[in-house]
């Protein structure tokens, strides 16, 4: 038996699975960070024990616990670095604290790497040896599966695709650089752009006003499906930047498949994937087989599979 834990800013998923990847039980709790990492970790450990009790199991009966967490991760030291929305966690030894609390081996990965492994083992990238996973939520992150294994790079920094420059000295990025892909198609940056650029007459503005909110990328997707000119122009801009990023990654990494989550997956085939494939085919070297560009498959179930993917990858490395 393996236990997966997916820690998010608002909720934490627990999933018990077997060696074949079948999910046998699952649960979730509110993350509710207190500012005290030790107290938060103890609460997560108790949530894990609670799920195991439902199955009549003790933590010592587990082969491994896989944990997906926001922020940077030192997989050797087991530390978390600057996780967003989790005050007090920076520098905290999450892996060792959970291992001690549960009496079981714990493996740790950042959430983008964990999502890439989950889609590779259980979702849209299953069956491929070379895959790139991209997620465009608040920021723009990614994970790399190269030659049938998760690739971390030096200092665990591989996959930081959001900070590839797409416009030299362009828009400022939250990381402090300029022109990063995240500054154009990351969710937070796009939301800021919409706040200043959305015409009051557009369907995007009307959808946002109906909710009493500022315009967001999801409003763009809905309005574009209805044929709104401003929204269609925004989707064109999104696809242009994303295609540029994919072409660069394709030239360097030569993956078989790109798996796209969040904004791209929500936009769907007509608004995103069909025009994206056309752009990429027109701007990359010919290949024996075209690069597959597909939506992520796990969707809302990603939290169930992310930690289990981390556990399976750690055992594969063994």
N, C-alpha and C positions, 0 to 999 in steps of 0.2 A: 504494500500500500504506500501511496505517496500523497502528501498534502501540499496543496498550492494555496498561497496567500497573495492576494493582489491588493496592495495598499493604495488608495486614492485619497485625494484631498477631502472628499466628503464621505466616501464609503469604502469598506474593506470587505473583499470577497474571500471566502474559504471554500475549497473544493477538495474532496477526497477522491482519488482515482487509483486505477490499477496500472500494471505495466503495459497494458494494451491501449491505454488512453481513455478507457471508459470512466465517466464521472459517476461515482456511486452515491455521493451525497454532497450537498452544498448549502451554504448559509452566507449571510452578510450582516454586517453591523455598521452603524455610523462610525466614521473614523474619529470625529470629535476630538481633535488635538487639544491638549491641555496646556501646552508649553513646557511640560515636563516629559522628556523622552522616556525615562524609566517607567513612569506611570502609564504612558501610552502603549509602550511595548508590553507591559504586564496585561493591559486590557486586551491587546491583540492575541497574546498567548492564551488568555482565558477563553476568547472566542474560538480559537483553534481547539482547545480542550473540549469545549462545549459540543462542537460538531463531532469530535471523536467519541464522546460519551453516547451520542445518539446511536452510534454503530457498535457500542460496547467495546471500544478500543482505548488503549492507552497510547500516549505519544511514543513510548519506547518501542511500540510495535511497528513504527513507520520506518520505511527504508530511507526516506529523505523528505525534507520540507523545502519547497522552492518558493522564494519570495520575490515579488515584483514591487518596486517602490519608485516614487517620483524622485527627481534630482539626480545628481551624479553619484556614482557608486564606485568604491574601491573593492573589487571582488576578492582580492587577496586579503586585505585587512578587514573587510566586512563593514566599512564605514559608509555612511550616507553624507553627501555634500549638498548643501543648499537646497533641500527639497521645498518646492513651492507650497505654500499654505500649510506647512507643518512646522510651526515655530518650536525652537528648542531641539530640533533633530540634527542640525548641522554638526558633523563630526561624531555623532553618536554611533557606537558599534552595534548596529541593529542585528547583524548576523549572530554575534556571540551572545548578545542578551537573549535573543529568542532561543538559541540553542541551549543555553543554560536553563531557561524557563521551561522548555519543553522536553529537555533530555533527549534531543534528537539532532541529527546532522541537519544543518541549514545551508542552502545555497542562495545567493543574492544576485539580482540583476536590476539595472534601471528599467523603467517601464517601457521605453521604446524598444530596447533589446528583447525584453520579455514578450512584447507584442509580436515582434518579428519571429521569434521562435514559436510562439503559439500559432501564428498563421502558417508557418512552415510545417509544423507537426500535425496540426488539427484543422487548418483552414485552406485559404486560397492558394498557398504556395506548396501544398502537400505534393510530393512526388518530384519536386525540382531540387537540383543540387546547388544552384546559384540564384539567389533571390534578394531583392531589395524591398524593404517595407518602408513606406512613407506615411506619416500621420500629420495632418494639418488641423490641430485643435487650437489651443491657446497659442502655441508656437508652431514650429515645424521640426519634427524629429524623424529619426529613421533607425533602422537596424539592418545589418548586413549578414546574410547567410552565404558564405563563399566556400565552395568545394565541400558542401554538406556539413558545415559547422558554423556556429556563430563566430563572427570576426569582431574582435574588440579593438585591435590596434594598440598603439602605445598609449599608456596611461588611461586605457579604457575609453578613448575619445573617438574611436571610429563610429560612424553613423551620425555625426553632428552635421547633417546635410543642410539644416536650416541656416548655417552660417557660411555656406558657399556663396561667394559674391556673384550676383547676376547683373548688377549695374555698378560699374566702378565708381566709388565715392557717391553712391546714390542715397536713398532714403536712410535715415538713422535707424539702427536696430537696437533692440533692448539689450543686446550683449555689449554695446558700446562701439561696435564697428558700423560701417555704412555700406549700403547696397546688398546686404544679405538677402537670400531668398525669403527668409522669415519676415523681413521687413515689408514684403509685398504680398505674400500669400499665407502667412501665419494668421490664425484667427483674430488675435488681439490687434495686430497691425492693420488688418483689413477692416476691423470694426472702427478703428480710429479714422481710417480713410473715409469710410462711409459716413461718419459723423460730420465731416466737413464737405464731402463731395456729393451727397445724395440730394437731387432736386426734390423740392417739396411736392412737385406734381407727379413724381414717379410712384409706381405701385410699391416699391421698397419702402418709401417714406410712409405710405398709407398703412401698410402692414405693421410697421413699427409703431405708428401712432395708435393703432387699434389695440395694441398690447400695452400702451403707455411706456414704451421702451425706445432706446436708440436703435437705429438700423444695424442689423447684424448679417453675417454671411448667409444664415439660414433664410432670412427674408429675401436675399438676392436670389437664392435657388428657387423659392416659391414663385417670386415675381417673374423670373426668367422662364419658368415653365408656362406661365400665362402670356408670354410674349412681350413683356415690358422692355422697351428699348434700352433704358439705362441698365437694367439688370443683365440683359444680354451682353451689353458692352463690358460690364464687370466680369462676367464669366469668360469673355474673350480674353481679357487681360489676365485673369487667373490661369487660364489654359496656356497662354503664351509663356508666362514665367515658369510654370510647372514643366512645360515641354522643354524649355531651355535647360532646366535643372536635370531632367531625366536624360537628355541627350549627353550632357557632360558626364553623368554617372555611368551611362551605358558605354561611352567610349573608354572609360578607365577600368570599369569592373566587368563588362561583358556579361551581365546577368541574363538568365533565361526569362525572368518574370519580374515585373514591378507590381507590388500589391499596394493599393492606395486606400487609406482609411478616411474616416471623419468627413471633412467637407467634400472631397472628391466622391467618396462613396455615396454621400447624400445627394449630390448633384446627378449622378447616374449616367447612363449610357449616352443619351442624346446631347446633354449639356456639357459633359466632360470627357468621357472615355473615347467616344468616336472621334471628336476633333483632336484629342490628345494623340491618339494613335496615328492619325494622319500627319500631324506635325512631326512626330518623332520619326516615322518612316521616311519623311522627306528630308530629314536633317541628320541621319546617322548612316554609317557605312553599311552597305548591303550585307546581309547575313544569310546563312543557309536556311535558317528559320527566323521569322520576325520575332522581335521581343514581345512577349505577352504583357499587356497592361490591363490589370483586372482589379475590381473592387475587393476590399477585404471581406472575408466571409463570416467572421465570427460576430461582428456587430456588438450588440449589447451583451453577448456571451463572452466577450473577450476577457472580462474579469474572472470568469470561471476557469478559463484555460491558461491564462498568463503564468500563474504560479506553477501550474503543472508542467508547462513548457520549460520553465527554469529548472525544475526538478529533473525532467527527462534529459535536458542538455548537460547538466552536471554529471549525471550517471553515464551519459555517452562519453564525456571527457575522461571518465575513469577508465 
